[in-house]
Amino acid sequence: MSGPTVLNLGHGLPTAVACRLLAGAGARILRVSDPTDDAVLARYPALRHWWDGWETLTPEQARVAGADVVLTGGETIVGALEHEVPSDPGQVVIEVAAYVPGTTDQTPADDLLVQARTGFVFEQFADRPTQIAFGSTLYGAGLLATLAAWAGLLQRRRTGAGALARVSLQQGQALFWPHLWMSAQRPTPDFDKVPPLDVRHLIFRCRDGRYVQFVMGVPGAVAKVHRALEIPGEVDPADRGVPDASRGADSYFGDRPLLAEYVARLDSDVVVARLKAAGIAAEPVLAPGAALQDPQVRQQGLVETDRTGRLRVAQPLRYRARAAAPAPTEAVAGPDPLSGVRIVDIGNWVAGPFASKLLADLGAEVISVDPPTGLSNLTGMRNVLATNRGKRSVVLDLKTEAGRAQLHRLLEDADVLMHNMRVGAAERLGLGPDQVRERHPGLVYLQTTAYGDSGPKALDSGFDMVMQALCGHEQRAGGRGNEPVWYRSPFVDYASGALGAIGILAGLYRRATDQVGVDVHVSLLAAALFLRGEGDLRGAEGADALDGERLGFAPLERLYRTRDGWVALVLREPATRTAWAALLGLDPATDVRDEAWTRAGTAWTAERDSTAVVTAVEEIGGWAVPARRDAFARLLDDPAARAAHLVIDTEDKRFGVVTGCYGPLVNLEGWAPARPFRPAPVLGEHNDELLQHESEMTA
């Protein structure tokens, strides 16, 4: 794919992630050399591989380089050069900050500090915080920056004018956790059904000492699991094994003591093979990097080798330009970045619907084509609301000829068709990409799968949880010497949705420039690997895990308990480390990985209030911030969060006013989303409006 020219004036991972994804869609990337390059590579070794495909400029060359997109901001890196953004009214400029504009008590743009300041460190365990291990704020901001870049470019095609978009690490964090920070005026048990703090998923130690992860929730799941593990006794054959809060956090997802007893009698490969044969999603819990040897990963082209021979994570999105299509109609005039774009979404669960929700946020018209039984709420009603807000719903039975005929009428003036059906299901309905293009050659067609559209695991059942296990996230989150941990958010699903939205916009841009149809593919497997793509994945060893207390990756970048709470500390610079050593009574020559730093830091902070710790650290040039337990309550009253529509209200027919972090996460200067915000629709809410309209058009 050919694409725009992108100039990266930003620092650290967020803008690099955006450039990586833009390059995958054919963009030409220009980067500026910086004195801090070596320090950045020490934190993110894979960036050397990314940079190999980009053009490196001097600061002087960057000032005169023409670009369609300019990325600025990113992480706060001491000593990094600050560049003046070229003055060009036709450019799309993306600013990546720590927080939304107007936020008080800001911190440097650092992953751990933003997690602590926003309170997300308290969203896993009841008695203590934990650092979310996959760089959620950084990857989230990078995904949003990419989304903003393509939206700005499409808007420029329509209006001829450039754009200024703002995203933040704070919004990047919210991208992965919208269902947890949500409240309702009239909550029901279904609305309040979210995994509790301290939840333990179906992760078990096997006879060979290895761990496995599996997922129930499918028809007859409990009986299938009991047969596979040879658990005696009768069970209800209809029991799907749905989560049940009455069992407590330990057994929320199933009878853990019983399951653990029988899993422990078998080797891990036997457990996984038996469960897969029974139709249950299952994978071993691997170290970061081990998945790069998986045959499915290799068959899908999700691993590549850099110039030094190291294995690296490849691009997560795959594009295919189709035969020349009738010239697509440019989007009509309108106030929104995606005015005139029409998307037909026949997806379900989280990963598929979230992609179109992100585009509805930017003004696309999204029609959710739902089955007569309704969308699945197995992952929780809040996930349904978070991934379907802003859409309209029609009910069609696509297993019938009449239902498919109605769908084709909806597609007559659509730009996008998208789904996340299992591999082969769309083709059996006559809705595979080749089949649809016989009647609608100009569409952008997004397919989201679990393991990919071909290969030895393509037909396997796959969920977010097993991808977290397979791709090293659970082991890394568990911390050294501990059991693996599943985060209580389907963040791989949400990442897949964000990647799908990016793929759609890239496809629309390609369609507009080259007048072709475009097929786009993303998988949960690709998304899970993508979220570890910055690291040095050395075979099965992979990246470092959190420490044994799950409070950080290193003694000098970690959460510490104080006399009245917790603080996050970041002390990277040599002079700061020396001053910190003096405070702790340590030899500054002590290896920064030595646990002596942790022991001394723990003792020192425990004797002081959080305010005193923050003041002392800042006085020696370090970074520190109190970790907030009441962050969501504070956010609800934060004018800056409301102004940036990080927090919004919708009037829902079922639950009354629903408040949460599920509004548009991209801010474009001079643009305000339409108010009031459209809630998630009820099933078939717009049948009369949309299906009648289509019938009239074809009468």
Phi, psi and omega per residue, in radians:
M1 nan 2.373 3.001
S2 -1.579 2.633 -3.060
G3 -2.716 -2.920 -3.060
P4 -1.352 2.957 3.025
T5 -1.690 2.296 -3.061
V6 -2.137 2.248 3.100
L7 -1.887 2.087 -3.136
N8 -1.699 1.845 3.041
L9 -1.785 0.130 -3.084
G10 -1.569 -3.100 -3.046
H11 -2.300 2.543 3.030
G12 1.372 -2.743 -2.958
L13 -1.354 -0.712 -3.011
P14 -1.005 -0.871 -3.119
T15 -1.254 -0.499 3.071
A16 -1.166 -0.704 3.075
V17 -1.046 -0.779 3.124
A18 -1.055 -0.778 3.128
C19 -1.117 -0.685 3.112
R20 -1.029 -0.819 -3.130
L21 -1.213 -0.687 3.103
L22 -1.124 -0.685 3.102
A23 -1.102 -0.600 3.124
G24 -1.132 -0.358 3.089
A25 -1.753 0.249 3.032
G26 1.716 0.096 -3.135
A27 -1.253 2.595 3.003
R28 -1.578 2.182 -3.034
I29 -1.891 2.258 3.038
L30 -1.980 2.243 3.072
R31 -2.153 2.789 -3.088
V32 -1.940 2.258 3.091
S33 -1.104 2.591 -3.034
D34 -2.529 2.567 3.108
P35 -1.046 -0.368 -3.106
T36 -1.640 0.171 -3.091
D37 -0.973 -0.755 -3.110
D38 -1.114 -0.686 3.123
A39 -1.150 -0.674 3.114
V40 -1.140 -0.745 3.132
L41 -1.154 -0.534 3.095
A42 -1.123 -0.583 3.114
R43 -1.465 -0.636 -3.045
Y44 -2.271 1.371 -3.007
P45 -1.041 -0.539 -3.080
A46 -1.189 -0.285 -3.133
L47 -1.076 -0.475 3.056
R48 -1.019 -0.732 3.111
H49 -1.155 -0.721 3.109
W50 -1.081 -0.799 -3.087
W51 -1.098 -0.498 -3.115
D52 -1.008 -0.477 3.136
G53 -1.638 0.064 -3.111
W54 -1.953 2.900 3.081
E55 -1.693 2.273 -3.129
T56 -1.761 2.228 -3.110
L57 -1.990 2.758 2.926
T58 -1.402 2.832 3.080
P59 -0.988 -0.617 3.126
E60 -1.155 -0.736 3.113
Q61 -1.146 -0.606 -3.111
A62 -1.136 -0.549 -3.099
R63 -1.143 -0.420 -3.104
V64 -1.992 0.088 -3.134
A65 -1.323 2.251 3.067
G66 -1.398 2.384 -3.133
A67 -2.575 2.595 3.042
D68 -1.428 -0.606 -3.114
V69 -2.236 2.375 3.055
V70 -2.152 2.203 3.108
L71 -1.826 2.292 3.139
T72 -2.301 2.907 3.099
G73 1.421 -2.464 -3.089
G74 1.843 -2.527 3.138
E75 -1.334 2.656 3.006
T76 -1.421 2.025 -3.127
I77 -2.205 2.036 -3.098
V78 -1.072 2.248 3.122
G79 1.604 -0.113 -3.140
A80 -1.260 2.544 3.136
L81 -1.310 2.497 3.020
E82 -1.798 2.315 -3.034
H83 -1.998 2.514 3.049
E84 -1.377 2.293 3.136
V85 -1.284 2.228 3.113
P86 -0.960 2.459 -3.123
S87 -1.531 1.778 -3.132
D88 -2.552 1.925 -3.084
P89 -1.125 -0.224 3.135
G90 -1.614 -0.049 -3.110
Q91 -1.448 2.641 2.964
V92 -1.713 2.007 -3.088
V93 -1.897 2.272 -3.138
I94 -2.033 2.090 3.083
E95 -1.790 2.223 3.108
V96 -1.937 1.976 -3.112
A97 -1.978 3.130 3.085
A98 -1.329 -0.749 -3.045
Y99 -2.379 2.939 3.097
V100 -1.141 2.689 -3.119
P101 -0.988 2.455 3.093
G102 1.554 -0.027 -3.140
T103 -1.183 2.326 3.063
T104 -1.586 2.856 3.117
D105 0.952 0.825 -3.136
Q106 -1.281 2.758 3.034
T107 -2.013 2.936 2.930
P108 -0.977 2.746 -3.135
A109 -1.382 1.496 -3.101
D110 -2.363 2.429 -3.035
D111 -0.990 -0.930 -3.093
L112 -1.123 -0.733 -3.114
L113 -1.128 -0.716 3.140
V114 -1.212 -0.685 3.065
Q115 -1.026 -0.727 -3.125
A116 -1.238 -0.792 -3.105
R117 -1.096 -0.637 -3.138
T118 -1.473 -0.213 3.102
G119 1.546 0.044 -3.100
F120 -1.228 -0.275 3.080
V121 -1.136 -0.296 3.137
F122 -1.730 0.263 -3.056
E123 -1.702 0.276 3.110
Q124 -2.160 -0.800 -3.072
F125 -2.067 2.615 -3.081
A126 -1.388 -0.536 -2.981
D127 -1.781 -0.135 -3.099
R128 -2.836 2.809 3.082
P129 -1.439 2.990 2.980
T130 -2.600 2.534 3.031
Q131 -1.348 2.231 3.051
I132 -1.199 2.140 -2.789
A133 -1.429 -0.273 -2.993
F134 -1.668 0.282 3.134
G135 1.183 0.821 -2.983
S136 -1.038 -0.735 -3.111
T137 -1.171 -0.622 -3.068
L138 -1.306 -0.842 3.114
Y139 -1.175 -0.684 3.110
G140 -1.061 -0.783 3.116
A141 -1.117 -0.660 3.104
G142 -1.126 -0.711 3.084
L143 -1.111 -0.759 -3.136
L144 -1.165 -0.655 3.104
A145 -1.098 -0.694 3.108
T146 -1.147 -0.776 3.098
L147 -1.016 -0.773 -3.138
A148 -1.129 -0.656 -3.127
A149 -1.102 -0.838 3.141
W150 -1.178 -0.672 3.101
A151 -1.095 -0.731 3.108
G152 -1.119 -0.681 3.121
L153 -1.163 -0.705 3.109
L154 -1.177 -0.681 3.079
Q155 -1.107 -0.671 3.119
R156 -1.119 -0.633 3.091
R157 -1.068 -0.582 -3.085
R158 -1.457 -0.619 -3.008
T159 -1.903 -0.353 -3.075
G160 1.436 -0.046 -3.079
A161 -1.894 2.623 3.053
G162 -1.283 -3.000 -3.096
A163 -2.681 2.683 2.998
L164 -2.069 2.094 -3.139
A165 -2.075 2.530 3.124
R166 -2.168 2.314 3.007
V167 -2.329 2.966 -3.077
S168 -2.582 2.828 3.037
L169 -1.095 -0.600 3.091
Q170 -1.052 -0.819 3.095
Q171 -1.185 -0.593 3.080
G172 -1.059 -0.668 3.066
Q173 -1.123 -0.755 -3.113
A174 -1.114 -0.421 3.133
L175 -0.987 -0.587 -3.014
F176 -1.713 -0.148 -2.994
W177 -2.306 0.588 -3.021
P178 -1.144 -0.521 -3.066
H179 -1.318 -0.391 -3.105
L180 -1.388 -0.632 -3.138
W181 -1.759 1.337 -3.085
M182 -2.633 2.451 3.093
S183 -2.395 2.826 -3.107
A184 -2.373 2.599 3.081
Q185 -1.164 -0.659 -3.141
R186 -2.216 1.229 -3.099
P187 -1.184 2.602 3.063
T188 -2.083 2.958 3.059
P189 -0.979 -0.655 3.098
D190 -1.118 -0.708 3.134
F191 -1.123 -0.706 -3.071
D192 -1.461 0.066 -3.101
K193 -1.442 1.586 3.055
V194 -2.274 2.627 3.110
P195 -0.979 2.264 -3.078
P196 -1.314 2.860 2.988
L197 -1.003 2.567 -3.118
D198 1.238 0.199 -3.129
V199 -1.059 2.511 3.055
R200 -2.112 2.200 -3.137
H201 -1.458 -3.048 -3.074
L202 -1.441 1.175 3.118
I203 -1.981 2.153 -3.009
F204 -2.391 2.588 3.074
R205 -1.484 2.315 -3.100
C206 -1.721 3.095 -3.098
R207 -1.055 -0.568 -3.119
D208 -1.481 0.137 3.103
G209 1.513 -0.100 3.130
R210 -1.613 2.795 -3.126
Y211 -1.846 2.633 3.026
V212 -2.242 2.727 3.069
Q213 -2.211 2.314 2.996
F214 -2.388 2.940 -3.010
V215 -2.363 2.287 3.034
M216 -1.733 -2.738 -3.133
G217 1.804 -0.214 3.109
V218 -1.572 2.855 -3.120
P219 -0.960 2.287 3.103
G220 1.183 0.386 -3.001
A221 -1.070 -0.756 -3.067
V222 -1.101 -0.797 3.117
A223 -1.090 -0.698 3.131
K224 -1.104 -0.759 -3.137
V225 -1.157 -0.753 -3.132
H226 -1.099 -0.699 3.102
R227 -1.149 -0.763 -3.099
A228 -1.110 -0.630 -3.096
L229 -1.654 0.013 3.129
E230 1.053 0.773 3.072
I231 -1.519 2.131 -3.084
P232 -1.302 2.879 3.076
G233 1.807 2.816 -3.126
E234 -1.577 2.496 3.030
V235 -2.312 2.813 3.103
D236 -1.152 2.066 -3.096
P237 -1.118 -0.299 3.140
A238 -1.632 -0.051 -3.063
D239 -1.217 2.024 -3.135
R240 -1.469 -0.197 -3.094
G241 1.281 0.750 -3.122
V242 -1.308 2.675 3.132
P243 -1.018 2.563 -3.079
D244 -2.476 1.933 -3.094
A245 -1.142 -0.427 -3.107
S246 -1.158 -0.315 3.128
R247 -1.456 -0.119 -3.134
G248 1.529 2.979 -3.053
A249 -1.111 -0.616 -3.067
D250 -1.194 -0.653 -3.084
S251 -2.042 0.472 -3.139
Y252 -0.990 -0.662 -3.081
F253 -1.682 -0.036 -3.139
G254 2.777 3.022 -3.108
D255 -1.325 1.499 -3.028
R256 -1.080 -0.805 -3.139
P257 -0.991 -0.763 3.138
L258 -1.143 -0.840 -3.111
L259 -1.110 -0.718 -3.125
A260 -1.067 -0.676 -3.128
E261 -1.039 -0.738 -3.057
Y262 -1.504 -0.536 3.054
V263 -1.120 -0.659 -3.088
A264 -1.121 -0.236 3.141
R265 -1.509 -0.128 -3.034
L266 -2.173 2.684 3.021
D267 -1.292 2.734 -3.028
S268 -1.076 -0.709 -3.108
D269 -1.165 -0.549 3.105
V270 -1.219 -0.760 3.138
V271 -1.048 -0.847 -3.107
V272 -1.101 -0.776 -3.105
A273 -1.103 -0.762 -3.125
R274 -1.144 -0.765 -3.114
L275 -1.163 -0.736 3.106
K276 -1.076 -0.711 3.124
A277 -1.089 -0.484 3.125
A278 -1.513 -0.013 -3.139
G279 1.514 0.320 3.131
I280 -1.786 2.285 3.108
A281 -1.158 2.215 -3.097
A282 -2.709 2.553 3.067
E283 -2.681 2.720 2.980
P284 -1.257 2.672 3.034
V285 -1.523 1.956 -3.040
L286 -1.874 2.825 3.014
A287 -1.311 2.679 3.060
P288 -0.984 2.248 -3.140
G289 1.820 -0.532 -3.102
A290 -1.098 -0.561 -3.115
A291 -1.139 -0.336 -3.135
L292 -1.154 -0.282 3.074
Q293 -1.602 -0.091 -3.090
D294 -1.164 2.305 -3.123
P295 -0.993 -0.614 3.131
Q296 -1.161 -0.732 3.113
V297 -1.039 -0.784 -3.117
R298 -1.197 -0.719 -3.128
Q299 -1.101 -0.588 -3.136
Q300 -1.436 -0.001 3.119
G301 1.225 0.548 -3.080
L302 -1.659 0.120 3.088
V303 -2.314 2.482 3.090
E304 -2.453 2.887 -3.092
T305 -1.934 2.303 3.133
D306 -1.475 -3.104 -3.031
R307 -1.222 -0.237 3.092
T308 -1.679 -0.018 -3.130
G309 1.617 0.027 3.117
R310 -1.380 2.584 3.046
L311 -1.383 2.396 3.115
R312 -2.306 2.718 3.063
V313 -1.295 2.291 -3.125
A314 -1.507 -3.119 -3.132
Q315 -1.089 2.423 -3.102
P316 -1.436 -0.386 -3.076
L317 -1.822 2.447 3.081
R318 -2.104 2.291 -3.111
Y319 -2.031 2.550 3.065
R320 -2.469 2.005 3.070
A321 -1.337 2.370 -3.115
R322 -1.791 2.985 -3.093
A323 -0.919 2.620 -3.073
A324 -0.828 2.271 -3.114
A325 -1.905 2.842 3.000
P326 -0.940 2.477 -3.089
A327 -0.962 2.091 -3.139
P328 -1.197 2.592 3.094
T329 -1.332 2.279 3.088
E330 -1.090 2.615 3.140
A331 -1.007 2.508 -3.120
V332 -1.254 2.847 3.092
A333 -1.107 2.512 3.137
G334 -3.104 2.943 -3.032
P335 -1.428 -0.262 -3.003
D336 -1.749 2.727 3.113
P337 -0.978 -0.607 -3.110
L338 -1.960 0.497 3.083
S339 -0.941 2.339 3.086
G340 1.550 -0.151 3.108
V341 -1.470 2.221 -3.122
R342 -2.026 2.214 -3.072
I343 -2.116 2.277 3.029
V344 -1.890 2.078 -3.030
D345 -1.999 2.028 3.093
I346 -1.915 0.545 -3.111
G347 -1.575 3.083 -3.101
N348 -2.625 3.088 -3.122
W349 1.136 -2.287 -3.034
V350 -2.038 -0.936 -2.961
A351 -1.028 -0.764 3.136
G352 -1.197 -1.023 -3.094
P353 -1.045 -0.539 -3.103
F354 -1.145 -0.565 3.119
A355 -1.052 -0.840 -3.105
S356 -1.283 -0.487 3.069
K357 -1.091 -0.749 3.132
L358 -1.070 -0.574 3.133
L359 -1.410 -0.564 3.005
A360 -1.072 -0.633 3.088
D361 -0.971 -0.555 -3.071
L362 -1.703 0.202 3.003
G363 1.833 -0.003 3.072
A364 -1.221 2.569 3.000
E365 -1.485 2.072 -3.103
V366 -2.042 2.177 3.074
I367 -1.888 2.006 3.090
S368 -1.551 2.014 3.114
V369 -1.630 1.880 -2.975
D370 -1.858 2.603 3.098
P371 -1.274 2.798 3.129
P372 -1.002 -0.463 3.130
T373 -1.410 -0.147 3.139
G374 1.567 2.936 3.099
L375 -1.262 2.588 3.123
S376 -1.205 2.352 3.020
N377 -2.009 0.462 -3.135
L378 -1.052 -0.606 3.133
T379 -1.459 0.021 3.096
G380 1.996 2.462 -3.133
M381 -1.076 -0.563 -3.135
R382 -1.136 -0.613 3.054
N383 -1.117 -0.648 3.091
V384 -1.076 -0.795 3.141
L385 -1.141 -0.738 -3.077
A386 -1.194 -0.469 -3.067
T387 -1.785 -0.040 -3.100
N388 -2.211 0.034 3.109
R389 -1.051 2.469 3.079
G390 1.573 0.002 -3.073
K391 -1.833 2.988 2.941
R392 -2.000 2.605 -3.043
S393 -2.086 2.331 2.923
V394 -2.209 2.654 3.116
V395 -1.855 2.159 3.053
L396 -2.392 2.424 3.036
D397 -1.618 1.719 -3.056
L398 -1.297 -0.065 3.039
K399 -1.428 -0.109 3.130
T400 -1.911 2.687 3.116
E401 -1.107 -0.653 -3.136
A402 -1.149 -0.720 3.127
G403 -1.118 -0.725 3.123
R404 -1.188 -0.609 3.099
A405 -1.111 -0.728 3.080
Q406 -1.091 -0.701 3.115
L407 -1.064 -0.791 -3.135
H408 -1.083 -0.573 3.077
R409 -1.169 -0.652 3.066
L410 -1.126 -0.556 -3.087
L411 -1.379 -0.200 -3.078
E412 -1.003 -0.650 3.123
D413 -2.110 0.518 3.107
A414 -1.654 2.776 3.077
D415 -1.822 -0.451 -3.015
V416 -2.429 2.418 2.888
L417 -2.127 2.330 -3.094
M418 -2.471 2.615 3.092
H419 -2.768 2.866 3.008
N420 -2.291 0.756 3.065
M421 -1.221 2.800 3.049
R422 -1.134 2.694 -3.077
V423 -0.991 2.224 3.118
G424 1.648 -0.339 -3.082
A425 -1.175 -0.741 3.139
A426 -1.106 -0.703 3.137
E427 -1.122 -0.669 3.127
R428 -1.146 -0.434 3.077
L429 -1.571 0.015 -3.071
G430 1.334 0.399 -3.055
L431 -2.112 0.336 3.031
G432 -1.171 2.895 -3.065
P433 -1.034 -0.736 3.140
D434 -1.166 -0.679 -3.126
Q435 -1.189 -0.769 -3.136
V436 -1.138 -0.630 -3.074
R437 -1.230 -0.282 3.050
E438 -1.071 -0.529 3.141
R439 -1.902 -0.419 -3.055
H440 -2.355 1.233 -2.994
P441 -1.171 -0.372 -3.035
G442 -1.585 0.093 -3.074
L443 -1.243 2.649 2.763
V444 -1.568 2.197 -3.012
Y445 -2.081 1.968 3.127
L446 -1.807 2.215 3.028
Q447 -2.070 2.179 3.080
T448 -1.951 2.156 -3.106
T449 -2.094 3.077 3.094
A450 -1.429 -1.106 -3.073
Y451 -1.833 -0.036 -3.024
G452 2.068 2.961 -3.027
D453 -1.606 0.050 3.072
S454 -2.779 3.006 3.129
G455 1.875 3.007 -3.015
P456 -1.116 -0.397 -3.140
K457 -1.893 0.118 -3.004
A458 -1.000 -0.587 -3.091
L459 -1.631 -0.012 -3.128
D460 -1.242 2.619 3.004
S461 -1.204 2.343 -3.093
G462 -2.476 2.349 3.108
F463 -2.291 2.909 3.109
D464 -0.830 -0.796 -2.996
M465 -1.080 -0.768 -3.112
V466 -1.246 -0.457 3.061
M467 -1.261 -0.659 3.030
Q468 -1.029 -0.683 -3.129
A469 -1.202 -0.916 -3.030
L470 -1.087 -0.639 -2.997
C471 -1.680 0.216 2.970
G472 1.618 -0.058 -3.078
H473 -1.193 -0.695 -3.077
E474 -1.220 -0.683 3.099
Q475 -1.164 -0.725 -3.135
R476 -1.124 -0.717 -3.131
A477 -1.225 -0.508 -3.097
G478 -1.165 -0.498 -3.128
G479 1.542 2.723 -3.068
R480 -1.092 2.196 3.089
G481 1.465 0.043 -3.095
N482 -1.927 2.955 2.970
E483 -1.175 2.691 3.069
P484 -1.086 2.747 -3.126
V485 -2.230 2.282 2.959
W486 -1.690 2.201 3.077
Y487 -1.235 2.560 -3.017
R488 -1.459 0.517 2.981
S489 -2.323 2.432 3.064
P490 -1.349 1.157 -2.985
F491 -1.178 -0.449 3.065
V492 -1.180 -0.696 3.053
D493 -1.030 -0.820 -3.112
Y494 -1.143 -0.680 3.079
A495 -1.115 -0.695 3.102
S496 -1.071 -0.712 3.098
G497 -1.109 -0.761 3.119
A498 -1.111 -0.715 3.090
L499 -1.127 -0.681 3.093
G500 -1.080 -0.720 3.094
A501 -1.086 -0.737 3.095
I502 -1.082 -0.751 3.127
G503 -1.083 -0.680 3.101
I504 -1.090 -0.825 -3.118
L505 -1.129 -0.698 3.077
A506 -1.096 -0.676 3.092
G507 -1.140 -0.709 3.094
L508 -1.115 -0.662 3.115
Y509 -1.152 -0.763 3.112
R510 -1.121 -0.711 3.120
R511 -1.069 -0.724 -3.112
A512 -1.222 -0.609 -3.086
T513 -1.464 -0.643 -3.031
D514 -1.960 -0.061 3.130
Q515 0.942 0.988 3.078
V516 -2.307 2.781 2.909
G517 -1.406 2.742 -3.094
V518 -2.390 2.246 2.975
D519 -1.678 2.376 3.137
V520 -2.208 2.396 3.116
H521 -2.311 2.401 2.983
V522 -2.483 2.671 3.121
S523 -2.288 2.781 3.027
L524 -1.051 -0.659 3.116
L525 -1.063 -0.795 3.136
A526 -1.114 -0.699 -3.131
A527 -1.158 -0.742 -3.137
A528 -1.098 -0.705 3.085
L529 -1.199 -0.716 3.126
F530 -0.950 -0.673 -3.115
L531 -1.293 0.032 2.977
R532 -2.153 0.256 -2.980
G533 -1.271 -0.260 -3.081
E534 -1.468 -0.235 -2.949
G535 -1.542 3.050 3.084
D536 -1.678 1.580 -3.011
L537 -1.570 1.642 -3.063
R538 -1.631 1.565 3.115
G539 0.959 -2.376 -3.094
A540 -1.336 -0.272 -3.099
E541 -1.276 -0.926 3.033
G542 1.158 -2.761 -3.040
A543 -1.378 2.844 3.106
D544 -1.126 2.573 2.989
A545 -1.561 2.963 2.966
L546 -1.061 2.852 3.101
D547 -1.230 3.098 -3.034
G548 -1.104 -0.414 3.093
E549 -1.656 0.012 3.129
R550 1.067 0.574 -3.065
L551 -1.824 -0.064 3.127
G552 2.877 3.083 -3.120
F553 -1.660 -0.337 -3.070
A554 -2.662 2.675 -3.101
P555 -1.030 -0.468 -3.087
L556 -1.703 0.093 3.039
E557 -2.481 1.565 -2.873
R558 -2.854 2.806 2.984
L559 -1.552 2.419 3.111
Y560 -2.284 2.493 3.076
R561 -1.382 2.379 3.055
T562 -1.954 -3.099 -3.126
R563 -1.134 -0.487 -3.081
D564 -2.192 0.293 3.137
G565 2.865 -2.437 -3.119
W566 -2.414 2.639 3.031
V567 -2.337 2.685 2.998
A568 -1.833 2.277 -3.130
L569 -2.069 2.425 3.033
V570 -2.331 2.029 -3.105
L571 -2.306 1.561 -3.010
R572 -1.724 -0.550 -2.999
E573 -1.368 2.510 -3.119
P574 -0.952 -0.765 -3.123
A575 -1.127 -0.650 3.120
T576 -1.160 -0.734 3.108
R577 -1.075 -0.703 3.130
T578 -1.092 -0.772 3.130
A579 -1.158 -0.667 3.097
W580 -1.119 -0.711 3.101
A581 -1.052 -0.672 3.123
A582 -1.131 -0.704 3.102
L583 -1.097 -0.638 -3.068
L584 -1.548 -0.183 -3.085
G585 1.322 0.554 3.134
L586 -1.864 2.743 2.979
D587 -1.263 2.131 -3.116
P588 -1.103 -0.265 3.114
A589 -1.416 -0.086 3.106
T590 -1.021 2.334 3.139
D591 -0.933 2.312 -3.060
V592 -1.137 -0.251 3.104
R593 -1.596 -0.103 -3.095
D594 -1.196 2.366 -3.130
E595 -1.182 -0.168 3.060
A596 -1.037 -0.608 3.082
W597 -1.080 -0.774 -3.125
T598 -1.132 -0.786 -3.121
R599 -1.088 -0.796 -3.118
A600 -1.204 -0.705 3.115
G601 -1.128 -0.680 3.124
T602 -1.112 -0.766 -3.140
A603 -1.156 -0.707 -3.086
W604 -1.187 -0.811 -3.104
T605 -1.237 -0.534 -3.107
A606 -1.119 -0.373 -3.112
E607 -1.603 0.041 -3.018
R608 -2.311 2.685 3.015
D609 -1.264 2.781 -3.108
S610 -1.027 -0.735 -3.125
T611 -1.060 -0.725 3.132
A612 -1.151 -0.681 3.117
V613 -1.126 -0.815 -3.135
V614 -1.056 -0.777 -3.131
T615 -1.078 -0.797 -3.114
A616 -1.108 -0.736 -3.128
V617 -1.172 -0.737 3.135
E618 -1.153 -0.572 3.134
E619 -1.158 -0.438 3.111
I620 -1.705 0.154 3.068
G621 1.610 0.151 3.102
G622 -1.602 -3.120 3.114
W623 -2.018 2.406 3.114
A624 -2.692 2.615 3.124
V625 -2.685 2.430 3.023
P626 -1.127 2.471 3.044
A627 -1.500 2.172 -2.986
R628 -1.705 2.167 3.059
R629 -1.415 -0.488 -3.037
D630 -1.768 0.544 -2.990
A631 -1.120 -0.667 -3.124
F632 -1.135 -0.754 3.107
A633 -1.062 -0.716 3.098
R634 -1.116 -0.689 -3.093
L635 -1.113 -0.637 -3.131
L636 -1.076 -0.496 -3.129
D637 -1.788 0.216 -3.078
D638 -1.604 1.947 3.139
P639 -1.021 -0.601 -3.135
A640 -1.146 -0.726 3.117
A641 -1.133 -0.661 3.097
R642 -1.192 -0.756 -3.107
A643 -1.116 -0.593 -3.138
A644 -1.539 0.150 -3.043
H645 0.811 0.589 2.926
L646 -1.215 -0.646 3.020
V647 -1.993 2.253 3.138
I648 -2.362 2.889 3.006
D649 -2.052 2.457 2.973
T650 -2.273 2.619 3.121
E651 -1.675 1.770 -3.069
D652 -1.683 2.413 -3.101
K653 -1.167 -0.418 -3.095
R654 -1.659 -0.667 -2.938
F655 -2.070 0.138 -3.087
G656 1.250 -2.544 -3.136
V657 -1.274 2.118 3.085
V658 -1.875 2.190 -3.083
T659 -2.052 2.372 3.112
G660 3.104 -3.116 3.133
C661 -1.597 1.115 -3.137
Y662 -2.381 0.541 3.053
G663 -1.605 -3.039 3.069
P664 -1.038 2.268 -3.076
L665 -1.788 0.121 3.059
V666 -2.063 2.275 3.122
N667 -1.944 2.112 3.064
L668 -1.883 2.325 -3.112
E669 -1.083 2.304 3.128
G670 1.455 0.036 -3.129
W671 -2.100 2.348 3.048
A672 -2.211 2.224 3.108
P673 -1.029 2.632 3.130
A674 -1.071 2.429 3.100
R675 -2.045 2.653 -0.129
P676 -1.222 2.749 3.118
F677 -1.135 2.342 3.135
R678 -1.275 2.228 3.115
P679 -1.313 3.044 2.967
A680 -1.127 2.376 -3.067
P681 -1.320 2.751 2.935
V682 -1.456 2.824 -3.032
L683 -1.009 2.147 3.084
G684 1.202 0.336 -3.055
E685 -1.010 -0.509 -3.022
H686 -1.993 0.376 3.116
N687 -0.971 -0.903 -3.070
D688 -1.074 -0.738 -3.095
E689 -1.178 -0.857 -2.984
L690 -1.529 -0.766 -3.096
L691 -1.275 -0.611 3.052
Q692 -1.126 -0.728 3.133
H693 -1.056 -0.769 -3.128
E694 -1.160 -0.656 3.129
S695 -1.107 -0.717 3.125
E696 -1.110 -0.640 -3.111
M697 -1.180 -0.523 -3.071
T698 -1.763 0.006 -3.108
A699 -1.229 nan nan
